Amino acid sequence: MAWIEQSGFNERLIEQGGGTLFAKHDMRLIEIYILRRIVVMFFAVLLSAVGITWIVQVLGRINFLTTSGQSFYYILKFSSNLLPSAFPVVMPFALVIAVTQTLSTMNQDSELVVINAAGAPRSAVIRPVMLFAIVIAAASFLISNFVVPYSQMNMRQMVAEARGDVINLVVQQGSFREIDTDLYLQIENRDSNGTIQGLFVSDSRDKTTDLIYYAKEGLVVQTADQGLLIMKDGEVHRRDVQTGNVSIIKFNTYALDLAAFLSSDDKEATIFPKDRPLDYLMNPDPNDKQYQQRPLRYTSELYKRLTDWMYPIVFALISLAAAADSRSHREARISASFTAITISLIVFWLGYSTGQSTDKNASMLPMLFAIPILAALSAIYALATNRQIGIPTTWSNWFKRTFETRQVAFASAGARLFGRKRGGHR
């Protein structure tokens, strides 16, 4: 109401035949006003949700980041590659929250009622929401198909390089690190110039022979085609597993090939279909080992890329169908935000679960298009027929009664607990 009074659009209404004709200038003001509120709310929700998602993803890889011994800049660069993949997932839900919250607040402040009473068409509310949803859908398509594959490829390469740096896996002094199955390495100290003081290597990968290396000093030397661990003033303990015999060999200088410490998976980055750009998914390399093993997974990923961008538009239509019209405060139903978010979650879950099934069942691929299209058509039908979607009244009353009952129960329990504490102090 404050905005309506300040804008003064009532003074610019054109009286015709006892009715009112809403001026185009006033409608543009309303559209800009609604759009501005939605944009502010959208980015507030988006940045908060992406930040939480980013923290969760970083914590899921904290073991790799801490044990790899990388610098702060490397960790920051690695974690920044996790951000783009979170945006396409969060953006549709940030949009539905922003739209429903904005329209619900306008309804509570009677702004929607006044706008409708002034003769403004429904398009004054629908147009800014759909224009912004189209922009978000285009941004989601670009991020999913161009930004995310690039960041995923960088992340895979960084993981492979970090795992290939064996010494960085054990930079924490005085602790053992398992760098491969039955292969352990530990150092006592490492100087700033790279010199290692006190080196221990235990290699039991050969089931017939156990090898233990001791050295007072060590140094990593990188050549053109390999990396060598040069050990000085040490000894090798070679134990035959079957007989138990141990032979000890002392040395002044001994070189170990670091490539022998790495598995084939650590030496090369494994690229999955979700890491590939859109043009590659449309025309995969026939010699790609991943494609040769699971060709349907590439087709499934392509269909997901071509349908995921629809969800911001679908969710915007659902939000409008739930909250675009003014409602009486006496209506006993659950809020439009709850309704829109619940329906959006159901639609998203159907699409996600179908996408998981398409990796093994090609007949499910058309459903990736059918689910968002059917949801959008249903919301459009509700808008065209002035039907407001929502939780059924019986469900709404049940939720309301349950909430009130729980609220009273918690209040009573809190009062009794507080009374006991006060009585105890007395």
Disulfide bonds with the S-S distance in Angstrom:
none
